[in-house]
Amino acid sequence: MIGIITAELKELEAIKSKMKVEEEKIIYQLTFFLGKIGEKECVLVQGRVGKVNAARTAQILIDHFPVTAVINIGVAGSLNEILKIGDIVIGEKLVQHDFDVTAFGHEKGYISDTGKVFESNKKLINLAQRAKEQIQGKYSIKKGVIASGDIFCTSKKMKEKIKEKFGADCVEMEGAAIAQVCFLDQIPFLVIRSISDSPNEENQIDFEKFIELAAQNVSELLEKMLSLS
C-alpha cells in the first residue's frame, strides 16, 4: 500500500480524481481515503499546511496503515529560473531551510541526529524518471533539491538565500518534515512538487491562479508512476 500526503485541498482533489475510493476513515480529525489508483492500493490524506501538520500526518499514516512507501505530492515556488509554471521537481534531496542551530557550530539546516539532507528512495526516484518518459514534452520534469520551511516565501531576497545556501530548485512548506519522519521510521519516501509560482513579492496571486494546473500535472506523474510499479 502506498501512502500519499497532500497539503492543499486542490492537490487532494486532483489525486482523488484518478483514484477509485473504496473506503474512508477518520483518525484524529484527518480523513483517509483508501482505494486504488490503477491497480495499486493507496491511502490518501490531506495533512494541511506546514511542517508540524505534515509530520503529524505522516506519523499517523504510518502508525495506522500498512504503507510500504510514502509519497508527498503538491505544489511549490520555483527557485530555479529554468522551472516554469506547471514544471515538476522530483525531490532527490530534501532540506529544512528554516532549521537553525548555527549557534552551536552547525551549518544552517542541520538537524540533530538526522543531519542536513534527507534523500528520497532511489527506487521511487527511478520510477518517477520512468514515468517522466511517458509524458515527455508536456512540461519540464527534473530531479533536484526541495527546500521546506514554515513560511510561504514571497521575498526575492529569501528566494536567493535559499537557492544559494541549499542549491534548492523549489521551496514549499511540508516535504522535508515528511522526509524526516519517514527517515526515522525507515519508510521509503519521495517528494514531488509542481511549480505554481515563483517568489516575486506578490506570488501569492500566481499561487491562487495556478495551483490547480500544477496539482493536475503532479497528479498525472503520480498516476503514471503507480502504473509502472
C-alpha positions as CSV (number, residue, x, y, z in Angstrom):
1,M,0.0,0.0,0.0
2,I,1.3,3.5,-1.0
3,G,0.6,6.4,1.4
4,I,0.0,9.7,-0.4
5,I,0.0,13.0,1.5
6,T,-1.0,16.4,0.2
7,A,-1.3,19.8,2.0
8,E,-3.9,21.7,-0.1
9,L,-7.4,20.6,-1.0
10,K,-6.9,21.2,-4.7
11,E,-3.9,18.8,-4.6
12,L,-6.1,16.2,-2.8
13,E,-8.9,16.6,-5.3
14,A,-6.5,16.2,-8.3
15,I,-5.4,12.8,-6.9
16,K,-8.8,11.7,-5.9
17,S,-10.0,12.2,-9.5
18,K,-7.6,9.5,-10.5
19,M,-8.5,7.2,-7.6
20,K,-11.2,4.6,-7.1
21,V,-12.1,5.3,-3.5
22,E,-13.4,2.3,-1.6
23,E,-13.4,3.4,2.0
24,E,-12.9,6.5,4.2
25,K,-11.5,6.5,7.7
26,I,-11.3,9.5,10.1
27,I,-8.4,9.4,12.5
28,Y,-7.6,12.4,14.8
29,Q,-9.6,14.7,12.6
30,L,-7.8,13.5,9.4
31,T,-9.8,11.9,6.6
32,F,-8.0,9.0,4.9
33,F,-9.3,7.8,1.6
34,L,-8.5,4.1,0.8
35,G,-8.7,2.7,-2.7
36,K,-6.8,2.1,-5.9
37,I,-5.0,4.2,-8.5
38,G,-5.0,1.9,-11.4
39,E,-4.2,-1.5,-9.8
40,K,-2.1,0.0,-6.9
41,E,-3.6,0.1,-3.4
42,C,-3.3,3.6,-1.9
43,V,-4.3,5.6,1.1
44,L,-4.6,9.3,0.5
45,V,-4.8,12.1,3.1
46,Q,-4.7,15.9,3.2
47,G,-2.4,16.8,6.0
48,R,-2.8,20.6,5.8
49,V,-0.1,23.3,5.5
50,G,3.2,23.5,7.4
51,K,5.8,21.2,8.8
52,V,4.1,20.2,12.0
53,N,0.9,19.3,10.3
54,A,2.9,17.3,7.7
55,A,5.0,15.4,10.2
56,R,1.9,14.7,12.4
57,T,0.0,13.4,9.3
58,A,2.9,11.2,8.2
59,Q,3.3,9.6,11.6
60,I,-0.5,8.9,11.9
61,L,-0.5,7.4,8.4
62,I,2.5,5.1,9.2
63,D,1.0,4.1,12.5
64,H,-2.5,3.2,11.2
65,F,-1.9,1.8,7.7
66,P,0.4,-0.9,6.3
67,V,2.2,1.5,3.9
68,T,5.3,0.3,2.2
69,A,6.2,3.8,0.9
70,V,5.1,7.4,1.4
71,I,4.8,9.9,-1.5
72,N,4.2,13.6,-0.8
73,I,2.6,15.4,-3.7
74,G,2.0,19.1,-4.1
75,V,3.0,22.5,-5.5
76,A,5.9,24.7,-4.8
77,G,7.5,28.1,-5.6
78,S,10.3,28.0,-8.2
79,L,13.9,29.0,-7.1
80,N,15.4,27.9,-10.4
81,E,15.0,30.2,-13.4
82,I,14.6,27.2,-15.8
83,L,11.5,26.0,-13.9
84,K,8.2,27.5,-15.2
85,I,4.6,27.2,-14.1
86,G,3.5,23.6,-14.2
87,D,7.0,22.1,-14.4
88,I,7.8,19.4,-11.9
89,V,10.7,18.7,-9.5
90,I,11.3,15.2,-8.3
91,G,12.8,15.7,-4.9
92,E,16.1,13.8,-4.9
93,K,17.1,15.6,-1.7
94,L,15.1,17.5,0.9
95,V,16.2,20.2,3.3
96,Q,14.6,22.3,6.0
97,H,15.8,25.8,5.2
98,D,14.4,27.4,8.4
99,F,16.1,25.0,10.8
100,D,18.9,26.9,12.5
101,V,21.3,25.7,15.3
102,T,24.2,27.6,13.8
103,A,24.8,29.0,17.3
104,F,26.2,25.5,18.2
105,G,28.6,25.3,15.3
106,H,26.4,23.5,12.8
107,E,25.6,24.7,9.3
108,K,22.1,26.1,8.5
109,G,19.6,23.3,8.0
110,Y,21.5,20.8,10.1
111,I,19.1,18.8,12.4
112,S,20.5,17.0,15.4
113,D,20.7,13.2,15.0
114,T,19.4,13.2,11.4
115,G,21.7,15.6,9.5
116,K,21.1,18.3,6.9
117,V,19.8,16.4,3.9
118,F,17.1,13.7,3.6
119,E,17.5,11.6,0.4
120,S,14.4,10.2,-1.3
121,N,14.3,6.5,-2.0
122,K,16.2,5.7,-5.2
123,K,13.7,3.1,-6.5
124,L,10.9,5.7,-6.2
125,I,13.1,8.3,-8.0
126,N,13.8,5.8,-10.8
127,L,10.1,5.1,-11.0
128,A,9.3,8.8,-11.4
129,Q,12.1,9.0,-14.0
130,R,10.5,6.2,-16.0
131,A,7.1,7.9,-15.7
132,K,8.6,11.1,-17.0
133,E,9.4,9.4,-20.3
134,Q,5.7,8.8,-20.9
135,I,4.8,12.4,-20.6
136,Q,7.9,14.0,-22.1
137,G,7.3,17.3,-23.7
138,K,4.1,18.3,-21.9
139,Y,6.1,20.1,-19.2
140,S,9.6,20.0,-17.8
141,I,10.5,17.4,-15.2
142,K,13.8,17.4,-13.3
143,K,15.4,15.8,-10.3
144,G,16.5,18.3,-7.7
145,V,16.6,19.7,-4.2
146,I,13.4,20.8,-2.5
147,A,13.6,23.2,0.5
148,S,10.9,23.2,3.2
149,G,10.1,25.8,5.8
150,D,7.2,27.3,7.8
151,I,6.8,30.3,5.6
152,F,5.1,31.0,2.3
153,C,8.1,32.5,0.6
154,T,7.3,35.8,-1.3
155,S,10.6,37.6,-0.7
156,K,13.1,37.7,-3.7
157,K,15.9,38.1,-1.1
158,M,14.9,35.0,0.8
159,K,14.5,33.2,-2.5
160,E,18.1,33.9,-3.4
161,K,19.4,33.0,0.0
162,I,17.7,29.6,0.0
163,K,18.8,28.9,-3.5
164,E,22.4,29.9,-2.7
165,K,22.6,28.1,0.6
166,F,21.0,24.8,-0.3
167,G,21.2,24.6,-4.1
168,A,17.4,24.2,-4.0
169,D,15.2,24.2,-7.1
170,C,12.0,25.0,-5.3
171,V,10.5,25.9,-1.9
172,E,7.5,24.7,-0.1
173,M,6.2,24.0,3.5
174,E,6.0,20.3,4.1
175,G,8.2,17.9,2.2
176,A,11.3,17.8,4.3
177,A,9.2,17.3,7.5
178,I,7.6,14.2,6.0
179,A,11.0,13.1,4.8
180,Q,12.3,13.4,8.4
181,V,9.5,11.2,9.8
182,C,9.9,8.6,7.1
183,F,13.7,8.6,7.6
184,L,13.3,8.0,11.4
185,D,10.6,5.3,10.8
186,Q,12.7,3.7,8.0
187,I,9.9,4.0,5.4
188,P,10.8,4.7,1.8
189,F,9.6,8.1,0.7
190,L,9.5,10.5,-2.3
191,V,8.5,14.2,-2.5
192,I,7.3,15.6,-5.8
193,R,6.4,19.2,-6.5
194,S,4.9,21.1,-9.4
195,I,5.6,24.8,-9.8
196,S,2.7,27.1,-9.0
197,D,4.6,30.4,-8.6
198,S,8.0,32.0,-8.0
199,P,8.8,34.3,-5.1
200,N,8.4,37.9,-6.5
201,E,6.9,39.8,-3.6
202,E,3.3,39.1,-4.8
203,N,3.5,35.5,-5.9
204,Q,0.5,34.6,-3.7
205,I,-1.6,35.8,-6.7
206,D,0.1,33.3,-9.0
207,F,-0.2,30.6,-6.4
208,E,-4.0,31.0,-6.3
209,K,-4.2,31.2,-10.1
210,F,-2.0,28.2,-11.0
211,I,-2.4,25.8,-8.1
212,E,-5.0,23.7,-9.9
213,L,-2.9,23.4,-13.0
214,A,0.2,22.5,-11.0
215,A,-1.8,20.0,-8.9
216,Q,-3.1,18.3,-12.1
217,N,0.4,18.0,-13.6
218,V,1.9,16.4,-10.5
219,S,-1.1,14.0,-10.0
220,E,-0.6,12.9,-13.6
221,L,3.0,12.0,-12.9
222,L,2.0,10.1,-9.8
223,E,-0.6,8.1,-11.8
224,K,2.0,7.2,-14.4
225,M,4.4,6.1,-11.6
226,L,1.9,3.8,-9.9
227,S,1.0,2.2,-13.2
228,L,4.7,1.2,-13.6
229,S,5.2,-0.1,-10.1
